[in-house]
């Protein structure tokens, strides 16, 4: 990775550590829980699980996207204090997602609900949604700029939960087969919305770029997030996703793009479509009961590979990321160096 990306990620990591310290000092405790005379050990049960997940790492591409947008539009690092709004909320969604999907691993370690208990995982996830609001409350811009970010945060967190509810409903019901269009909407809400929020947050902290530029940025970032999700789903039933078990999505009964393409969405003759649907139902049912080690997981993955849907899904994911990169590259920028890095970030995500 280019040194310019690394330098910015190091600043982001330092900020995240400052906004979620371990152990917490008196200043942080007083700012986060005003009016309470707390000792650090009294908050350990709340803070330890969240710090555990953050310490396992992560790509941090969403806060990096936000920072580069702000720089490109002439805002410098003005958005830096607000980046916990992006990364802490992303980590909150991972905690709840793992619990709702009964996932066993995250970032190379046990999922938090298995390590600390379901009750603690729920509480930790909720806390990580609300902790970054302290950063917004203390943001020096104040006034209308602060109100605009409040509205952006609320809009996108609501979208994220709507997308998650759609995903849950589909994998709970074995007979539910959403259309490609419904799947894409779910991805826009569940995954694309945080990328969209990151870009719009960066724009909100910069000199006003105008509605047309802001709209194009938000739409491009959303495509970037959706493309990233599609490639991640392909990896899960391909080479495997780092930090998770290969075939976890089969165990969860996830109606990912490769599965939907396999089921045909109208492009496969009815008799073959029924055969494919029966195979998916059987493999998903066996995997849900027996976990990733049952032979039906590899049977399902092999069927997807033979049908060519992994390559097709990957092609679509990379195309979305390329479209986002083209918008970033054409951004009317006050800082062309940051704009170039923004376009390069899309290229990096497309190569994952």
HELIX and SHEET records of a PDB file:
HELIX    1   1 UNK A    3  UNK A   19  1                                  17    
HELIX    2   2 UNK A   26  UNK A   32  1                                   7    
HELIX    3   3 UNK A   40  UNK A   43  5                                   4    
HELIX    4   4 UNK A   44  UNK A   55  1                                  12    
HELIX    5   5 UNK A   61  UNK A   72  1                                  12    
HELIX    6   6 UNK A   80  UNK A   82  5                                   3    
HELIX    7   7 UNK A   84  UNK A  101  1                                  18    
HELIX    8   8 UNK A  112  UNK A  116  1                                   5    
HELIX    9   9 UNK A  118  UNK A  131  1                                  14    
HELIX   10  10 UNK A  133  UNK A  137  1                                   5    
HELIX   11  11 UNK A  143  UNK A  172  1                                  30    
HELIX   12  12 UNK A  180  UNK A  187  1                                   8    
HELIX   13  13 UNK A  188  UNK A  192  3                                   5    
HELIX   14  14 UNK A  193  UNK A  204  1                                  12    
HELIX   15  15 UNK A  211  UNK A  236  1                                  26    
HELIX   16  16 UNK A  248  UNK A  252  1                                   5    
HELIX   17  17 UNK A  257  UNK A  263  1                                   7    
HELIX   18  18 UNK A  270  UNK A  290  1                                  21    
HELIX   19  19 UNK A  295  UNK A  306  1                                  12    
HELIX   20  20 UNK A  309  UNK A  329  1                                  21    
HELIX   21  21 UNK A  336  UNK A  350  1                                  15    
SHEET    1   A 2 UNK A 105  UNK A 106  0                                        
SHEET    2   A 2 UNK A 109  UNK A 110 -1                                        
END                                                                             
